[in-house]
Amino acid sequence: MIIVQVNGQSQSCASETLLPDFLINLGFNLRLIAVEHNGEIVHRHCWEQTYVKTGDRLEVVTIVGGG
């Protein structure tokens, strides 16, 4: 197991976990979020090639519609 910071809180997951799988396990709707990984925005098309590693810092922002 590894520890990853998500929005300032420690979360654990198995090593070699892909970013989208990790986010789904945390309950995020992938269609409604933007992700910053260690200070860099991760473009959606790169998510499937991005693995979370111990010590990583993720900021996840939920997109909210409105008028």
Residue frames as qw, qx, qy, qz and C-alpha x, y, z in Angstrom:
[[0.000, 0.889, 0.457, 0.000, 0.00, 0.00, 0.00],
 [0.400, 0.194, -0.005, 0.896, 1.09, 3.57, -0.70],
 [0.088, -0.728, -0.458, 0.504, -0.01, 6.91, 0.73],
 [0.263, 0.408, 0.384, 0.785, -1.13, 9.76, -1.55],
 [0.012, 0.400, 0.367, -0.840, -2.29, 13.25, -0.54],
 [0.062, 0.507, 0.680, 0.525, -5.68, 14.12, -2.08],
 [0.193, -0.770, -0.221, -0.567, -6.95, 17.64, -1.44],
 [0.112, -0.644, 0.475, -0.589, -4.71, 17.76, 1.65],
 [0.790, -0.326, 0.362, -0.372, -5.84, 14.43, 3.13],
 [0.096, -0.402, 0.901, 0.130, -3.94, 11.15, 3.18],
 [0.885, 0.184, 0.037, -0.425, -5.43, 8.33, 1.14],
 [0.407, -0.388, 0.810, 0.167, -4.05, 4.85, 0.60],
 [0.836, 0.417, -0.070, -0.350, -4.10, 2.59, -2.43],
 [0.911, -0.048, 0.313, 0.265, -2.22, -0.31, -3.94],
 [0.210, -0.575, 0.460, 0.644, 1.03, 0.49, -5.72],
 [0.122, -0.020, 0.770, 0.626, 0.84, 0.65, -9.52],
 [0.243, 0.649, 0.677, -0.249, -2.71, 2.06, -9.42],
 [0.255, 0.395, 0.421, 0.776, -3.74, 4.09, -12.45],
 [0.052, 0.018, 0.210, -0.976, -5.03, 7.59, -11.73],
 [0.528, -0.187, -0.328, -0.760, -8.59, 6.98, -13.02],
 [0.669, -0.247, -0.701, -0.005, -8.95, 3.79, -10.97],
 [0.335, -0.130, -0.545, 0.758, -7.75, 5.59, -7.85],
 [0.207, -0.043, 0.037, -0.977, -10.17, 8.47, -8.40],
 [0.629, -0.225, -0.532, -0.521, -13.11, 6.13, -9.02],
 [0.596, -0.225, -0.713, 0.293, -12.28, 4.24, -5.80],
 [0.153, -0.134, -0.408, 0.890, -12.46, 7.57, -3.95],
 [0.190, 0.638, 0.692, -0.278, -15.95, 8.16, -5.37],
 [0.066, 0.535, -0.171, -0.824, -15.19, 10.85, -7.95],
 [0.684, 0.605, 0.400, -0.077, -17.18, 11.09, -11.18],
 [0.579, -0.165, 0.389, 0.697, -14.43, 11.25, -13.79],
 [0.283, 0.620, 0.506, 0.530, -16.58, 13.28, -16.16],
 [0.190, -0.921, -0.247, -0.234, -16.93, 16.10, -13.64],
 [0.614, -0.712, 0.084, 0.331, -13.42, 16.66, -12.31],
 [0.483, 0.775, -0.323, 0.246, -10.09, 18.26, -13.14],
 [0.884, -0.402, -0.039, 0.237, -6.89, 16.91, -11.60],
 [0.163, 0.864, -0.436, 0.193, -3.60, 18.50, -10.61],
 [0.966, -0.146, -0.114, 0.182, -0.81, 15.97, -9.98],
 [0.684, -0.323, -0.006, 0.654, 2.23, 17.27, -8.07],
 [0.095, -0.646, 0.004, 0.758, 1.51, 20.83, -9.14],
 [0.058, 0.207, -0.628, -0.748, 0.79, 20.09, -12.81],
 [0.715, 0.260, 0.165, -0.627, -2.61, 19.82, -14.50],
 [0.345, -0.077, 0.906, 0.233, -3.06, 16.31, -15.91],
 [0.475, 0.221, -0.349, -0.777, -4.88, 16.39, -19.25],
 [0.826, 0.016, 0.335, -0.454, -7.68, 13.85, -19.42],
 [0.852, 0.430, -0.274, -0.118, -6.08, 11.98, -22.33],
 [0.325, 0.537, -0.704, 0.332, -3.02, 11.29, -20.11],
 [0.647, -0.432, 0.367, -0.510, -4.93, 9.82, -17.17],
 [0.990, 0.041, -0.007, -0.133, -4.68, 6.23, -18.45],
 [0.740, 0.399, -0.352, 0.411, -0.86, 6.50, -18.51],
 [0.064, -0.639, 0.410, -0.648, -0.54, 8.14, -15.08],
 [0.703, -0.275, -0.635, 0.163, 0.17, 5.98, -12.05],
 [0.391, -0.848, 0.119, -0.337, -0.12, 7.29, -8.50],
 [0.676, 0.212, -0.545, 0.447, 3.03, 6.86, -6.44],
 [0.570, -0.601, -0.423, 0.368, 3.77, 7.20, -2.76],
 [0.339, -0.435, -0.076, 0.831, 4.11, 10.83, -1.75],
 [0.128, 0.389, 0.521, 0.749, 2.16, 12.16, -4.75],
 [0.108, 0.403, 0.415, -0.809, -0.04, 15.20, -4.18],
 [0.070, 0.425, 0.731, 0.529, -3.35, 15.41, -6.01],
 [0.223, 0.302, 0.299, -0.877, -5.76, 18.31, -6.07],
 [0.085, 0.369, 0.859, 0.343, -9.14, 17.30, -7.45],
 [0.216, 0.226, 0.135, -0.940, -11.63, 19.96, -8.41],
 [0.301, 0.457, 0.837, -0.004, -15.25, 19.13, -9.13],
 [0.029, -0.105, -0.376, -0.920, -16.88, 21.01, -11.97],
 [0.150, 0.513, 0.718, -0.446, -20.25, 22.42, -10.98],
 [0.110, 0.415, 0.550, 0.716, -22.74, 23.69, -13.54],
 [0.064, -0.640, -0.550, 0.532, -25.05, 26.54, -12.88],
 [0.270, 0.614, 0.427, 0.606, -26.47, 29.69, -14.22]]
